[in-house]
C-alpha cells in the first residue's frame, strides 16, 4: 500500500484521564471517486496505535488496534483512557507497513490543579486565500490545547482570489464525497498538519462547514437536510472529536475543564438556531447553569460569532444580523448571569478585536461583566472595515487589527493574558510572526500591555 498517512495525525477532546487520537487513511487524498474516498479500496483496514510518555515510545507504552471503515472514509478515532492528568504524551499509527508521523498530545489538568493553562484560538482558514504559515508558528508554541472556532473548510466554489488552487472539484460542495475531498485538500497542508500534531484540539463549527449563513434545519427541505447530514459526517470523519453524528445531528456543545483555573464552554451557534434563538433552549439552559454553578475561576466561552454589540457606522449603518447582535435577548440573558471571570473567544469576522462586555451596551456607565477577544483569520480575506470608525462608535471595543493570525493565551488563577499573534502576509509561505497587541484582564476590564513584535 502507498503511504496512507497523507492527511497527518491529530488528537483532541482532552480530559484529565484521556484523549482522542485521530488519523484518516488516504493513499490518494484528492481522489474525486465517490466510491473510493482518499483513493482507498472499499474494505476495512486494521490500524495499530501506540501512545507513550516519551517520543521514543519506551515509557508508559499503551497500544492497541482499531478498524478504519469505508463507511467513515477510513477515519480512526481512538478513545484512550486511564492516563495521567496534565501530562504530555506522544502517539503514532501503523498499517500495511506504513507508519504515521508522531504527534504530541496532552491531557487536561487534574481537577485540583491550579497550574496556569496555555491555549490558542484559531479560525477561518480558506485554502485558496493563502498559506497556513500562522499554523506553523502556533505549532512551535506547543500550547496545552488549541480551540478552533469555525470555518475549518469553505464549502463554496473556488473564490476569485486564488493564491493556491483547490484542485479537483473546485465547485461548491453539497454531497458527502465532495465534503470529504474538500477536507482532504485542506488537510494535506503541512502547516495545518503540524498544528494538529503539536497539541490536542477542541473544535466547534460555524457556517461554512455546511453552507454560508445557514441556521438550524435551513429551509427544512429534504435536499438541505441531506446536505447537512453529509457535512456533519465529513466534519466528524476529519476532526478528532469524541462522538459520531446520529440521526442527522451531532452533539457539539460541551465543556472542557482545566483544574480550578479554566472552565471552557464550547458552544454550537448553528445546529439549534432559528429566528429567535442562537443556541436553542436546551443549550442555553446548560450554559446558564454552568455559568452560575461552576467552581472554577474563569468561565471561558468558546464560540464563533462576535458576541459584543458592534454597530458599524457609515452610509448603511447596521448591526450585523449573523452575529449575537441578531439575538440580543439571549445575549442579555447570558450577561445577566453576571458570571465571575467571564471571557468570550470568537472568530468569524476575519479581523482581530478586543473589548469589554457590558451589562447594557447602550449605557456608558453600565457595569463591565466580562471581556471578549475576537481572533482574526488564519488566511481568509477580511471585508473592508473602517476599524477606527467602529471603535469610535462602540466605546466598549478597545482594539482592532487587520492582519491574519491567531490568539495565544495564558490563564491562571490571577489573570487572563491574550496575545494577538499576526503574520504580515499569506500570499507566500514563510512570514514571520509578531505580537501586535496583548491584553490582560483580572476579571474587571482590560489592560493593554506593551508589545515587542517578537
N, C-alpha and C positions, 0 to 999 in steps of 0.2 A: 504494500500500500504506500502511495506517496504520502508526504508529510500531512497528517490530518489535523495538526495543531496550528493552522494558519491564522486562526482568529484569537490566539493567545489564551490566557487563563485569567480568572478573576475570583474574588471572594467577596462575601457580603453578609449583611444582616448579623453583625456581631452581637453575641450575648456574653455574659460573664463566663459561661462554660462551653461555648460553641460558636461555630461559624458555618456558612455555606460555601463550598468550593464549587467552582463552575469551569466548564470548558464546553466547546461545541466543535465536533469533528467536521472538517470541511477540506477535502482534498482539492477541490476546485471552487473556492469560496464565491466566485462571481457567476457560477453556473446559473443560466436562466431556465433550466429544465425544471418544470414544476414537480416532476416525478423523482428528481434527484437533487434536492436542495444541498448546496455545498458540494455537488458532484459525487455524493455518497450513494452507494447502492442501497436499495430499499430493504435492508435487513438489519437486525440488531447487531451491535458491536460491543464486546466486553472491554471495559476500560478499567485499568487499575489505578489507584491513587495512593499517595503517601503524604504524610504530614509529620513534621518533626520540629524540635525547638532550635535546630541549627541548620545551616544551609548545606551541610554535608550529609544530613539525614542520618545522624548517628545517635542523637539524644531524644529520648521520649518518642520513638518512632511509632506512628499509627498508620495502618494501611488497610485497604480493602478493595473491592471491585464494585462497579456499577454498570448497568446496561444503558448504552446510548441507543435510543429507539428512533426509528424513522418517523414515527408519529409526532415526535417533538424535535424534528430536524437534527437528530443525533446530538442534542444538548445533554449535558450531565449536570445535575445539581446534587451534590453530596452534602448531607447534613452531618457534621461532625460534632459530637457532644462529649462531655466528660473532660473538657480542657481546663487549664489553669486560667484564672481571671487575670486581665491586664498583662497578657504575655504575648510576645511576638512568636509566630510560627511560620514555617516555610512549607510549601506544598508543591507537588508536581503530579502529572498524569503520564501513563504509558498505555500504548495499544499497538498491536501489529509490528512490534519492533521499533516504533517511534516514541520519542519522549518529548514532552512539552517543555517550555521554559519553566523556570522556578518562580513562584510567586511568594510574596510576603503577605501575611495577614496578621491580625491582632484581635484578641478577644476584648470585650468590654471590661471595664474595671469592676472589681468586687463592690457589692452594694454599700460597704462601709468605707470605701476608699475616698480620700479627699485629694487625691493626686490631680493636678491640672490636666485638662484634655486638649489635645491639639487636633483640629479638624479643618477641612477645606470644604468649600461650596463652589460648585460649577454648574453651568447650564448652557444651552443654546449653541450647538456645535455643527452648524450647517457645513457639510463636507465641501461643497464646491466653492464656498466663500473663503477658504484659506487653509493654512496649515495649523496643526494642533500643537504648536510649539509651547503654548501655555501649559499643556498637559505634561510635557517633558519636565518643565520646571516644577510643577506640582508634585510629580513623582519623586523628584530629588529631595523634596521636603519631608517625605515619608511620614505623613500625618497618621494619627491613630485611626482616623476614619474619614471618608470622603462622602459628602452628601451631593447628589445630583438632583437639581430641581426642575428638570424637564427639558423637552425638545432635544432628546438624545439623537433622534433622527428627524428629518423633514420629509413628509410624505409627498410633497408637491413635486411637480416636474422640475427638471434642472432649471435653475434661475438664469436670467440674462447675464448676471455676473458670475463668471466661471474662472476661478483660479486653478482648479483642477477638476476634470470632468468626472461625472458619476460613473461612466462606463455603460455596461449593459443595462437595459431597462431604465433609461433616464426619464421616463414619463412619470405621471402620478401613480402612486401605489394605492391599490384598493383590495387586492387579493393576497392570500396567505403567502404564496411563493414570491410575490413582489415585495412584501414587507420583509420576508426572510432575506431576500437578495439585497435590499437596501441596508439592513443591519450589517450584512456581511461586508458591503462596501465600506461602511464606516469603521468596522472593527478590524479591517486589515491595516489600518493606520498604526504605525509603530509607536507613536507618542501616546495615542489612546490606550494601546496595549500596555505600555509602560506604566501609565497611571493606574490601570486596573491591577497590575501585578505588584504595585508598590504598597497598597493598603486596601482594607475592606471598604466596600461601597454600600451605601444605603440610598437607593434611588426612589424618586417619585416622578410621575409623568405630568406633562402639561397637555397641549392640544395636538402638536404636530406628530406625536406618536400614532395618532389616528387620523385627524382631519383638522385643518385650521379652524380655530374658534368653535369647535364642536362643544356641546354640553349634553351630559346625560345620555339619553337614548336618541339624540338627534331628532330627526323628523319622525321617528318611530317606524319607518318603513323597514320591510324585510331586507332590502338591499343595504341600508345603513347598518342594521344590526349584524348582518353577515360581515360587513367590513369591520365593524368594531370588534367582533369576535376574533377575526383574523389578526387584527392589530394587537389585541390583548395577548393572544397566543404567541405571536412573534416577540412581543416585549418579554414575556416570561422566558422564552427559549434563549434569549440573548443577554439576559442580565442575571446576576447572582442573587435572586430573591427566593424566599422560603416556600411560597405557596403557588400552586398552579391555578389557572383560571378554571372556574366551574360554572356551568350553566350560562356562559357568556359574561360572567362577572369575575373580577379579580380583586381580592382584598388588598388594598394598598395603604390605608391609613393605619398607623401603628406607632409605637414609641420605642425608643432605644435609650436606655438609661445608663449613665456612667457614674457610678458611685454616688456620693452625696452632692456631686457638683453639677451635673447637667442632665436634664430630662429632655431629650429630643423628641418632639411630637411631629411626626411626618404626616402631612395632610394630602388628601386627594381632592382637588378642586374641579374635577371633570366628570367622574363617573356618576356622582349622585346629584349633579347640579341641574337646576331648572330655572325658570324665570324669577323665582322668589328666593331661592337659597343657593349658596355656593357649595355647601358641604352636605346638605341633607340633614334630616332631623337626628338620625342615629349618630352620625359622625359629630355633629355639634354637641349633642349630649355627652358623648365620650370625651370630647375636648374640654368642655366646660368643667366636667367633673375632675379631670386630671389637673387642670389649671388651679382649681381650688384646693385639691387634696394632696398634690404632690409634696413629699417631704424634702425634695431636692432643691438646692439653692437657686438654680437657673432653670426657667421654663423657656425652652427654645423651640419656636415654631418653624418648621422647615417646609416650605411650600413654594409654588412657582410665582404667584402673581403679586404685583405691587399692592402692599397692604394699606399703607397710609393714604390719606387724601392727597391727590395730585391734580390740582387744577392747572390746565395748560392755557395760558392767555394767547391772544392773537386774533386774526381775522375770524376764526371759527373757534372761540373758546369752548373748552369741553372738559368733562370728567370722563375718562376712558371707561366704557361700559364693560369691557372684557378685563376687568380688574376688580378689586374689592370696592372701588367706588360704585360699581354696579350692584353691590349687595351691602349697602350701608347699614341696614338694620341688623344683619347678622354680625357684621364687624363691630357694631356698637355693643352687642351683647357680649362679645369676646372681650372687648376692652373694659366693659363694666364689671367683669370678674375681678378687676384690679389685682391681677396675679403678680406677686412679687417676683422680681428677676425675669421679667418678660422681655424677650427679644425675638424678632421675626427675621428670617433669612429667606430672600426672594430672588427671582430672576426675571426672565421673560422679555424685558424691555431693551436688552442689548446695550445698555449703558449702566454705569455704576452710580448709586445714590446711597446716602445715609441720612437718617432723620430721626426725630423723636415722635413717639406715639402719644397722642393727646386724648384725654377723656372726651374732649369736644374740640375737633379741629378748627371750628369756626370761632372759638373763643380764645384769644391770645393768652388770657390769664388762666386757661384751663390747666389742670394738673398733668404733668408728664407721667405716663403709666408704663412706658417701655421704650424700646428703640427698634429701628428697622435698618437692615443692611441689605441692599439690593445689588447682587453681583452682576457684572456685565457678562457678555457672551464670550465663549471660547473663540468663535470665529464669525458668527452670524452678524451681518452688517446692520448697523443701527439706523433707525429712522432719523430724519432731520429733526433735531431738538435744540431749542434755544435754552440751554441749561441755566444761564444766569436769569433769564426772564421767569422760568419756572420756579427757581429758588426764591426770587423776589415775591412771587405770588403765593408762596407757601412757606411761611416763616418757620414752620416745624421741620422743613427739609434743610439740611446743613451742608450737603456736598453733592457734586456732580462731576463725572469724568466720562469721556467718550472713547477710551481705549478698550481693547479686548483683554481678557484676563480671567481672574478668579479671586475668591476670598480665602485668606489664610488666617486662621483664628486660634486663639488660646483662651480657654475659660477655666477659671479657678474659683475657689470659694470667695475670693475678694473682688475679682473683676472679670469682665469680658473684654478681650482685646481683639480687634478686627483690622487686618491689613488688606488694603485693596492692591492686589498684585496685577501688574499690567505689562503687556508687550507692546512695542511701538508699531509693529507691522505683522500681518499674517499672509501677505501676498507671496512671501518667500519663507523658507524654513530658517531656523537659527536665530530668531530675535532674542536679545537678552531680556531679562525680566527685572522690574523695579517696583518698589512700593510707592504708589502715587499719593496715598493717604493712609493714616492709621488712626483709629478711634478707640477710646476706652470708655466703658460705662461701668459704674459700680451699682447700677440699678436706679439711678436718678438723673438721667440726662447724659449727653455725650460730651466727651472731652477730646479735642483733636490733638494728636501727638505730632511732633516734628518727625519728618521722614528723611531718609538718606539715599533714596533711589538705589538701594542695594539689590 
